[in-house]
Amino acid sequence: MKKLDEGFQYGIKEGILHCPGVRKLGKDISFTVAVPDKKRCSLLLYEKGSREVAASIPMGSSVRFGDMRSLLVEKLPAEAYEYNYLIDGQVITDPYAPALAGRELWGASEPEEEGALRGRLCFEEYDWGKDKPLHLPWEEIVGYAAHVRGFTKHPASRVKAKGTFAGAAEKIPYLKELGINQLELMPVYEFSETGAGKEEGQGRRYGLPIVRGEEKLNYWGYTKGFYFAPKASYSATGNPVRELKDLVRKLHENGIELILEFYFPKGTKTYLILDCIRHWVLEYHIDGVHVNRDYTPVEVLAQDPLLSHTKIMTESFRMEEIYEDKHIPSYRNLAEYNGGFQITARRFLKGDEGQVAEFTQRARRNPKACGMVNYIASHNGFTLADLVSYDEKHNEANGEENHDGTDFNYSWNCGEEGPSRRKRILEMRRRQMRNAAAFLLLSQGTPMLYGGDEMGNSQSGNNNVYCQDNELSWINWRTGKADALFREYIRKLIAFRRQHRVFCQRGELRMTDYLSCGCPDVSYHGKRAWFGNFEAGSRSVGILYAGDYVEANSGGELKDDTFYVACNMHWTPQELALPALPEKKQWKLAIDTGIEGAEGIRGEGEEILLEDQRTILVPERTVMVLVGK
């Protein structure tokens, strides 16, 4: 070990106490770390790639304010060194490290010796050009949630850099063609994916032993991590910082936002969370974050002026703490992750009693001060294909005797558990998937697709693949004819939503005729026009969206037709009444989920005129969309 007084060639000065982490000032580098009172601290420098300490530099009281200690090393070549801290005899890796050395290989067990994990000094300049966050309004967004590794790791993904940031970038043309303009990624910061046993296993919450006591792989990454460093094993080039920035820039060039998910466990300091989010926004140009509400000070994040144009998503907000006197922000950056929509839509889909009133409320929810992100499937639970193929979870592969994962899936297997060859069952499953997609993409708010659902991806009934890094958790890009047809259906349905702004309005619909045009902005109909059937036994409803209100909600910028969405989740056909249209307008059929593939979505001018303009007979388990022209 080369001591400071044994010929260390670089000068030492006082660093920047108010900036935790490392900062480059000209040719000098400042190191700042929080150290509690009465604890000794030294900066450890390693030659790049080595675990041997090259220099140990004490950080005493002369470079201290409060608990912050800082020093500046003059003319230190960043490309030649890595660093840690020695605090009270224990080697500590900087929680603010911008990148890590020692975790380059996914799934490799971490050596326990000191110095195996080190902070990297990353000060490489990046040419962002004119890049900046896109600031897309919530009502214009169609999101897509994925895991970096699972997105492209499957052999059928047809990308060169499978399971990496670069691999995700290769799929940008696919996302753009599908109609996606927001990508959300599960944790991409440095976390340990190995060594997750009984202490971190999902079975621990139930007090159950892990089968055979074997270690689990932490595939998802919902654990404490190094929140400022992009995950090295997600990099194909060996430079995760530049590779992730390349991904962000390419997404923005194609009109796609990037949302990153962060998991902060109990005990994470508020100042670290705030510093972390600011870091990713400023350093990586990300468009927003999705954080867990339990231990994250979301109201603090929401009030930070620096983040006022950064999208912040979580389960809920205490809006009265954020905006005074019911203030409406000029830019709506907050959004609730609407788990209630998922449950209600699933129950309505399978035909449960008493869901019509709740579904109509969820489908129009769109507050002025806060966006609403709707989803039917996510990483936590069944995929869309499994939702219509399994009545029960099948998590045996996780080694927890099928006790892990939620038991409340609100699913229906359409008559047979798991894979089936029966034509009737397969046809019903495909119809139910089309119905679910219609619920999601024809509701107000922001729809979020779970990656792979658009092509019928299955996890074989496993609703909690947190420890599965294999083809069970990876998106299977090897699709059959039916899957390709469903993907085209999703593409056309997204395009339909974008074309007709009545389904993605800026404000929440009021159910009143505030324009005095003879029709409320949204109304509900049953066997009688203007009278929705909301009793417990009802499983059908007609939803009328009046096109005149699109212009009012958009400040006079947009116009649209009037649409009637007829939903029948009963197992028998149901008759719904059609409201009378103004003179010279007639009801035409635009979408019919009872028709296989994308053929049930008709383009402009291709709609079918209804013979009966007063009622419509909706087949069992079918959604039909009518347009008044």
C-alpha positions, -999 to 999 in steps of 0.1 A, spaced: 0 0 0 13 34 -10 8 58 20 2 95 15 35 103 31 54 78 10 57 97 -22 20 101 -32 24 125 -62 -9 144 -61 -16 174 -40 -45 174 -15 -69 203 -8 -103 208 7 -131 195 -15 -168 205 -21 -186 197 11 -221 203 -2 -218 179 -32 -219 142 -21 -200 118 -44 -173 127 -68 -170 159 -88 -144 170 -114 -131 206 -112 -108 212 -141 -81 187 -136 -89 181 -100 -114 156 -84 -134 162 -53 -144 133 -31 -173 139 -5 -189 114 18 -211 114 49 -194 100 79 -209 99 115 -192 117 144 -161 100 160 -155 77 131 -123 76 112 -124 79 74 -99 76 46 -102 77 8 -88 46 -8 -75 48 -43 -69 17 -65 -52 15 -99 -79 7 -124 -89 -30 -124 -69 -37 -92 -82 -47 -58 -49 -35 -41 -50 -1 -25 -26 22 -42 -30 51 -17 -49 58 15 -57 94 22 -70 104 56 -101 126 56 -99 143 90 -116 172 107 -99 198 86 -121 188 56 -154 184 75 -187 202 80 -214 185 100 -212 148 90 -198 156 55 -161 150 48 -145 161 16 -111 164 0 -98 173 -34 -70 155 -52 -52 177 -76 -46 166 -112 -57 130 -105 -61 111 -138 -97 98 -135 -91 71 -162 -64 55 -141 -81 51 -107 -110 36 -89 -120 44 -53 -136 33 -20 -137 47 16 -123 31 48 -147 40 76 -139 28 111 -118 -1 96 -145 -12 71 -142 -7 33 -173 11 21 -182 16 -16 -195 51 -22 -234 51 -23 -231 80 -47 -206 63 -71 -215 72 -107 -205 37 -119 -191 5 -103 -163 -19 -111 -167 -55 -100 -202 -63 -113 -196 -65 -150 -209 -101 -153 -246 -108 -147 -253 -136 -122 -217 -140 -110 -212 -144 -72 -195 -114 -57 -162 -120 -41 -162 -112 -4 -127 -98 -1 -122 -61 4 -119 -40 -28 -138 -64 -50 -164 -37 -55 -151 -2 -63 -165 31 -74 -154 43 -109 -145 79 -118 -167 86 -148 -162 121 -162 -164 113 -199 -181 141 -218 -212 131 -237 -225 149 -268 -262 153 -262 -266 176 -291 -300 192 -288 -315 163 -268 -339 171 -239 -368 154 -222 -399 153 -244 -425 165 -219 -454 146 -236 -488 152 -221 -502 122 -203 -532 120 -226 -510 115 -256 -489 86 -242 -492 49 -248 -467 33 -224 -448 -1 -225 -432 -16 -194 -403 -40 -196 -372 -55 -179 -340 -45 -196 -327 -81 -196 -360 -98 -203 -369 -75 -231 -343 -89 -256 -326 -118 -239 -347 -145 -256 -329 -162 -286 -358 -151 -309 -354 -114 -301 -332 -110 -332 -310 -84 -317 -272 -85 -315 -267 -72 -279 -293 -94 -261 -304 -84 -226 -286 -50 -226 -292 -13 -230 -280 -16 -266 -304 -45 -272 -333 -23 -260 -321 4 -284 -323 -21 -313 -360 -26 -305 -369 11 -309 -382 6 -345 -405 -21 -332 -418 1 -304 -423 30 -328 -442 8 -353 -464 -5 -326 -473 30 -316 -455 32 -282 -442 66 -272 -431 59 -236 -408 30 -224 -407 22 -187 -378 1 -174 -376 -19 -142 -345 -10 -120 -314 -3 -142 -292 9 -113 -266 -13 -97 -282 -40 -75 -269 -74 -64 -288 -101 -83 -270 -129 -64 -271 -142 -28 -309 -136 -23 -318 -165 1 -342 -167 29 -336 -131 41 -348 -116 8 -369 -144 -6 -406 -138 -13 -416 -167 9 -402 -149 40 -433 -126 42 -454 -158 48 -430 -172 73 -422 -201 50 -389 -218 45 -371 -216 11 -371 -251 -5 -337 -268 0 -323 -235 14 -310 -226 -20 -300 -191 -30 -324 -172 -52 -316 -149 -81 -328 -114 -76 -339 -109 -113 -362 -79 -108 -339 -58 -87 -363 -46 -60 -337 -43 -33 -313 -17 -19 -288 -7 -46 -262 18 -57 -287 43 -70 -264 66 -90 -247 39 -111 -263 22 -142 -260 -16 -140 -227 -27 -156 -241 -62 -165 -268 -45 -186 -240 -31 -208 -229 -48 -240 -199 -24 -245 -185 -23 -210 -195 14 -207 -229 14 -191 -230 51 -186 -225 59 -223 -247 30 -234 -276 41 -213 -272 77 -225 -272 64 -261 -305 46 -254 -321 77 -240 -310 99 -269 -322 73 -295 -355 70 -278 -360 108 -278 -350 110 -315 -379 86 -322 -404 105 -300 -403 79 -271 -399 89 -235 -379 69 -209 -393 63 -174 -370 45 -149 -383 26 -119 -367 30 -85 -372 9 -54 -363 25 -21 -366 2 9 -375 12 44 -347 34 60 -335 50 27 -327 86 35 -349 113 20 -318 134 9 -304 104 -10 -336 98 -28 -339 134 -38 -302 135 -49 -307 103 -68 -337 114 -89 -321 148 -96 -290 130 -108 -308 108 -133 -328 137 -146 -298 160 -151 -272 135 -161 -292 111 -182 -321 133 -195 -347 107 -184 -383 118 -187 -396 105 -154 -395 80 -126 -418 54 -111 -412 50 -74 -428 30 -46 -450 51 -23 -443 31 10 -409 45 18 -404 73 -8 -412 109 1 -433 114 -30 -448 147 -18 -412 160 -14 -403 149 -49 -436 165 -62 -427 199 -47 -391 200 -59 -389 229 -84 -361 211 -103 -385 182 -110 -416 202 -118 -414 190 -155 -402 155 -147 -429 128 -147 -433 112 -112 -454 81 -110 -465 62 -78 -496 46 -63 -511 78 -49 -504 113 -38 -516 135 -10 -525 163 -33 -535 187 -6 -498 187 6 -486 195 -29 -509 221 -44 -525 249 -24 -561 259 -29 -568 232 -55 -541 247 -78 -539 232 -112 -503 229 -126 -496 242 -161 -477 210 -167 -492 179 -152 -462 159 -142 -476 136 -115 -495 104 -122 -511 77 -102 -503 41 -110 -540 29 -111 -541 -5 -96 -578 -2 -91 -583 -1 -129 -564 -34 -132 -586 -52 -106 -619 -38 -119 -611 -43 -156 -601 -80 -148 -633 -86 -129 -655 -70 -155 -637 -90 -182 -644 -124 -165 -680 -115 -159 -681 -109 -121 -712 -94 -107 -714 -57 -96 -686 -44 -118 -703 -22 -143 -706 10 -121 -670 6 -109 -656 0 -144 -673 30 -159 -659 52 -131 -624 38 -136 -626 42 -173 -633 79 -171 -609 88 -143 -586 115 -154 -580 143 -128 -568 177 -140 -540 179 -115 -527 144 -118 -524 118 -146 -538 83 -143 -518 53 -156 -540 24 -163 -529 -12 -168 -544 -47 -169 -511 -67 -166 -477 -59 -151 -446 -77 -139 -464 -84 -106 -491 -109 -116 -503 -128 -147 -494 -117 -182 -524 -109 -204 -522 -144 -221 -520 -161 -187 -549 -140 -174 -572 -158 -199 -555 -192 -196 -552 -199 -159 -576 -199 -129 -547 -203 -104 -511 -193 -102 -484 -219 -109 -453 -207 -92 -437 -241 -83 -405 -232 -102 -398 -205 -76 -391 -231 -50 -416 -217 -24 -442 -245 -27 -465 -221 -47 -470 -199 -17 -454 -168 -32 -472 -143 -55 -507 -131 -51 -537 -154 -49 -560 -127 -62 -556 -128 -99 -592 -123 -110 -586 -145 -140 -606 -170 -160 -591 -199 -180 -620 -200 -205 -627 -236 -197 -594 -254 -194 -563 -248 -172 -532 -240 -191 -523 -248 -227 -552 -261 -248 -558 -275 -282 -595 -270 -282 -606 -246 -308 -635 -231 -289 -613 -224 -259 -585 -208 -279 -610 -186 -298 -625 -174 -265 -591 -167 -250 -581 -146 -281 -615 -127 -279 -610 -120 -242 -575 -106 -249 -590 -83 -275 -616 -72 -251 -590 -65 -224 -570 -44 -249 -601 -25 -258 -608 -18 -221 -573 -4 -217 -569 16 -249 -604 30 -251 -604 44 -215 -594 79 -205 -560 83 -188 -527 68 -199 -526 31 -210 -496 10 -200 -489 -22 -218 -468 -49 -202 -440 -59 -225 -448 -90 -245 -486 -89 -239 -491 -75 -274 -479 -109 -288 -495 -132 -263 -464 -138 -242 -469 -164 -215 -451 -172 -182 -468 -206 -179 -491 -194 -151 -462 -181 -130 -474 -147 -116 -442 -139 -97 -411 -145 -118 -389 -124 -94 -362 -151 -93 -365 -165 -129 -338 -154 -154 -348 -178 -182 -373 -182 -210 -401 -182 -183 -394 -145 -177 -380 -133 -210 -403 -120 -237 -407 -148 -263 -404 -132 -297 -410 -165 -315 -447 -159 -323 -472 -180 -342 -498 -168 -366 -524 -160 -339 -499 -140 -319 -489 -120 -350 -525 -113 -356 -530 -100 -321 -499 -78 -323 -514 -62 -355 -547 -58 -336 -529 -39 -308 -511 -18 -334 -543 -8 -351 -561 -2 -318 -534 22 -306 -536 40 -339 -574 42 -335 -570 57 -301 -546 83 -314 -568 92 -343 -599 97 -321 -591 121 -292 -625 114 -277 -607 85 -260 -578 104 -246 -590 138 -235 -571 163 -213 -595 166 -184 -618 144 -164 -653 139 -180 -681 154 -159 -712 134 -171 -730 168 -177 -741 188 -207 -720 218 -198 -718 230 -235 -756 229 -238 -753 208 -269 -780 183 -260 -757 156 -248 -733 151 -218 -696 146 -224 -700 110 -213 -732 90 -206 -742 54 -199 -769 33 -216 -786 0 -210 -817 -16 -225 -831 19 -224 -812 49 -238 -797 72 -211 -804 47 -184 -774 25 -177 -779 -9 -161 -758 -6 -129 -775 -33 -108 -754 -62 -95 -765 -87 -121 -756 -64 -151 -726 -73 -171 -731 -49 -201 -731 -12 -207 -731 13 -235 -707 42 -231 -714 73 -252 -686 98 -257 -698 131 -273 -673 145 -298 -682 181 -292 -664 181 -259 -630 172 -274 -628 206 -289 -637 222 -255 -611 201 -236 -584 208 -261 -588 246 -262 -604 245 -296 -575 227 -312 -591 193 -320 -624 179 -330 -639 144 -331 -670 123 -338 -693 109 -313 -686 73 -302 -706 46 -285 -687 17 -268 -709 -13 -263 -694 -38 -238 -711 -71 -231 -692 -94 -207 -722 -117 -202 -721 -153 -215 -752 -146 -236 -760 -118 -262 -774 -86 -248 -794 -58 -264 -784 -22 -257 -803 9 -267 -787 35 -290 -792 72 -284 -806 91 -313 -780 111 -333 -786 146 -347 -800 148 -382 -779 134 -411 -758 113 -387 -760 75 -384 -744 48 -363 -717 28 -380 -697 -1 -367 -660 7 -363 -647 -21 -340 -659 -56 -332 -638 -77 -309 -658 -108 -319 -639 -109 -352 -605 -126 -352 -573 -106 -355 -572 -70 -366 -600 -74 -391 -624 -62 -365 -609 -27 -366 -621 -7 -396 -604 24 -408 -618 58 -417 -646 54 -443 -647 16 -439 -672 15 -411 -704 -6 -415 -738 11 -414 -761 -4 -389 -795 -14 -402 -811 -8 -368 -803 27 -355 -822 22 -322 -807 -9 -307 -778 -32 -311 -775 -68 -302 -740 -73 -287 -728 -110 -288 -715 -126 -256 -682 -114 -243 -677 -88 -270 -669 -51 -273 -684 -32 -302 -675 5 -310 -699 26 -330 -692 60 -346 -719 85 -353 -713 100 -388 
